[in-house]
Structures are given as structure tokens and as C-alpha cells.
Amino acid sequence: MWPSAMCEGSGPISPEFAETHSALLVFIGDRVFKIKKPVDFGFLDFSTPESRSSMSPRARTESPACS
């Protein structure tokens, strides 16, 4: 069981999963975790760990579009 899957007094929460062409999404309570797949579609290249981490959550929240 994942430590973040526990809520006070309610016991464990079962994660739910969804899959896209480029990622696995894990839904736990009110949170969503995105795990990028190692794929290269030409228009989208996540084939290396460096390319998958280039758009980390920190990078997205610090972009000008999010201001």
C-alpha cells in the first residue's frame, strides 16, 4: 500500500488507473500522478529519462502560461 493512499480515519484508498498513448495516470483520492511511458511518436519523444523529465510538474507550474 502506498503511504499517500491513507486518509485520516478512513482506511486505505484503492488507486484507480487510466492509460493514454504516452502515460499511465494513477488516481489516489483527490490526487493524480502521471508516469510518462518511454515512447517516441516523432511529434512526442519521451524515449529517454532526460526527455521524460523535461516537462516536470515544477517546469509546468513555473511557465509563463500558468501565471
C-alpha positions in Angstrom: 0.0 0.0 0.0 1.2 3.5 -0.8 1.7 5.8 2.2 -0.1 8.6 0.4 -3.1 6.3 -0.1 -4.2 6.7 3.6 -6.7 9.2 4.8 -7.2 10.0 8.4 -9.7 7.6 9.9 -11.0 6.2 6.6 -8.5 3.4 5.9 -6.8 2.7 2.7 -7.9 4.1 -0.7 -7.6 1.9 -3.7 -5.8 3.6 -6.6 -7.5 3.9 -10.0 -5.6 3.7 -13.2 -6.0 5.2 -16.7 -3.7 4.8 -19.7 -3.0 7.1 -22.6 -0.7 6.7 -25.6 2.1 8.4 -23.7 1.4 8.0 -20.0 -0.1 6.0 -17.1 -2.3 8.0 -14.8 -2.8 6.9 -11.1 -5.7 8.5 -9.3 -5.5 8.3 -5.5 -8.1 10.3 -3.6 -8.0 13.9 -4.9 -4.5 13.5 -6.5 -3.4 12.3 -9.9 0.1 11.0 -10.6 1.4 10.9 -14.2 4.0 8.4 -15.2 5.4 9.0 -18.7 6.0 6.0 -20.9 9.3 5.6 -22.8 7.9 6.3 -26.3 8.8 8.2 -29.4 6.0 9.1 -31.8 8.0 11.7 -33.8 5.9 14.6 -32.6 6.5 13.4 -29.0 9.8 11.9 -27.8 9.9 10.5 -24.3 12.3 7.8 -25.2 15.0 8.8 -22.7 14.8 9.7 -19.0 16.0 13.2 -19.8 13.2 13.8 -22.2 10.6 12.5 -19.9 11.7 14.7 -17.0 12.0 17.8 -19.3 8.3 18.7 -18.5 8.3 18.0 -14.8 5.4 19.4 -12.7 7.8 22.2 -11.5 8.5 23.2 -15.1 4.8 23.4 -15.9 3.8 25.4 -12.9 6.7 27.9 -13.5 5.9 28.5 -17.1 4.5 32.0 -18.1 1.3 30.4 -19.3 0.4 29.4 -15.8 0.7 33.0 -14.4 
